[in-house]
Each structure stands twice: as structure tokens, then as C-alpha cells.
């Protein structure tokens, strides 16, 4: 019983597309180095303006 099972066209396409694992990606290729913004830039801490970003569910619901 050395018969090979018959494969239809869809099975052959699936085997060609998904038959092997993709190549391994190195960690260095996944990581990106970006320079940090200097102090006092757009993202600087502003205690006077921090109320603009405060969120409270009770206040949002008007309770």
C-alpha cells in the first residue's frame, strides 16, 4: 500500500503557499532606534496644563 493520496488543485495551492514556515526575523530588524526629544519640547511635563488630560468616569457620566 505505497499509494500516495490524490491531491486536488486547491490542496496543491495551499501546500505551495503554506507548506513551509517563513524565514526567521532577527531582533535587530524588528527594533528601531529613535532619538529622544530634548527637554522642554512638545512632550514636556506641564503641571498647570495637566487638568486638560484628566479623565474620570464619574465626571464623564455626569455623576
Secondary structure as the mmCIF struct_conf table of DSSP 4:
data_model
#
loop_
_struct_conf.conf_type_id
_struct_conf.id
_struct_conf.beg_label_comp_id
_struct_conf.beg_label_asym_id
_struct_conf.beg_label_seq_id
_struct_conf.end_label_comp_id
_struct_conf.end_label_asym_id
_struct_conf.end_label_seq_id
HELX_LH_PP_P HELX_LH_PP_P1 UNK A 3 UNK A 6
HELX_RH_AL_P HELX_RH_AL_P1 UNK A 9 UNK A 18
BEND BEND1 UNK A 19 UNK A 20
HELX_LH_PP_P HELX_LH_PP_P2 UNK A 21 UNK A 26
HELX_RH_AL_P HELX_RH_AL_P2 UNK A 27 UNK A 30
HELX_LH_PP_P HELX_LH_PP_P3 UNK A 35 UNK A 38
TURN_TY1_P TURN_TY1_P1 UNK A 39 UNK A 40
BEND BEND2 UNK A 41 UNK A 41
TURN_TY1_P TURN_TY1_P2 UNK A 42 UNK A 43
HELX_RH_3T_P HELX_RH_3T_P1 UNK A 47 UNK A 53
HELX_RH_AL_P HELX_RH_AL_P3 UNK A 57 UNK A 61
TURN_TY1_P TURN_TY1_P3 UNK A 62 UNK A 62
#
